[in-house]
Structures are given as structure tokens and as C-alpha cells.
């Protein structure tokens, strides 16, 4: 009960890794974690992929994190709408057709002042 959201997520991942799985499935792993915790979590997952040869499948709406860490993206809405490398899939055109608007990938700015973040 005293762990932060990020600490709890890391404990849950450690628990899942005890059996040395080849595949880790995560649904919105960044939910309830602050921005710094998100980065730490995704860096941990990146380390597991690179050094433990673990496959990680993540369901996420955090497009900035997906763009930064994923090597393949699958956009689903009751069916596969598109797939490919993040820079090929997360384009304004594709996102517009998926969301019915012209969304953009939001990039968190760490260590910035509120004025810089608002720009």
C-alpha cells in the first residue's frame, strides 16, 4: 500500500518475469504513473527486450511513448486498420483516419518551465 504507481508496476512486471516467459502482455502499463515513471518503465521494458530477448506486446493510447519505444505498431478498432513501423503508421493522415480528426503525437517536455511547455 505504500508503493508509488511506478514502483507497483515494476513489482508486477518482476512477478511476471519470475517464470522467465518469452512473451509479456501489458495493457496500458503507463496508467497511473507520472511522466518520469513512464520513461523509467519503458526503459526497463526496452532493456528486457534487448538483453533478455523478451517479446513485449503493449496496448496503449499514449502515442508519444509508442512512437518512441515500439518497433512495430498495430492500430486496431474491432479489426486491424494498419500496421508497420511507428514513423510509417503514426502519421497525421493515418491518425486522422483512425480518430476522425487531425491529432498529433504529444511529446512530454521534462524539466521545462510551464511557459516553455505551453509553446
N, C-alpha and C positions, 0 to 999 in steps of 0.2 A: 503493500500500500504506500510505500514511501518512494518508489521509483518514479522517475520522470517518464513521459511518454516515449522518449528516445531510448532510455535505459530498458524499459519494459519490452520494446520492440527487439532490442538486441538480445535480451534474455530469451524471448520467444524464438528468435532465429537460432540461437545457440542450442536450445532444446530440440528444435527440428533437425539440427545438424548432428546430434549425438549418434544417430543411426547411420551416418555417412551416406545420405541419399545422393543420387545423381541429378535429381531434379527438385527444385524448390519453387513452390507456387505461392505467390504473395498477392493479396487483394488490398489495394490502396495502402501499402506499407508506411507511407508518409503521413497518414491520417493521425492527427493529434500530436504531431511533432513540430517543434519550432524549426525555422529555416536552417539554423546551424545543425540541428539534429537530423534534418532531411539529408543534408550533404554528407554527414558522418555515416548515416545508414547506407546511402547509395555508394559511398566509397568502400564500405565494408562489403557490400554485395559485389562491387566491381573486383575487389581483392579475391573474393571467393570464386568468382568466375575465372579469373586469370590464374590463380595459384592452386586452387583445389579442383579445377576443371568441372565446376558445378554449372549446370544449366539453371538459369533463374527466369521464370515466367512471371511477369508483373502486370497486373491490371491496374491502370492508373489514369486519372484525369489530369494529372499535373504534367502538362505538355512540356514545360521547360525542363523538368527532370528527365522525361522520356527522351527529349531531343539531345540532352547532354550525355546520358548513360546507356541508352539502348543501342544495340547494333541492328536490330530488326524491329519494325513496328507493324502491328496488325490492327486496323481500325474496324471495329465490329459494331453493328447495330442490328441485331437479330440475324445478321449474315455478315460475311466478310465483304467489306466495302473497298478496302485497298490494303496493300502490304508493300514493304520494302524498307530500305534504309531510311532513317529519320529525315535526312535532308531531302529525300525524294518524296516522302509521304506527308511530312508536316509543312506543306506549302500553303500560302494563302488561298490558292484555288481549291486544294483538297479540303482544307479546314472549312472554307466557305460552303462547300457542297455537303460536308458532314454536319455542320452546325446551322446551316441556313443563314449565315451571317459572315462577316469578314473578321473572325477572331485572329489573334496573333499569339505567338508564344511569348509569355511574360517572363522576363529574366529578373530574378531576385538580385538586388544590389546589396551586398554585405558591407557593413562599415560605412555606408553613405549617410550623409546628413539627410533629414527629411526633405530639404529643398532639392538636393541632388536626386533623391528617389522620385520626386514629383515630376522631374523633367522628362 
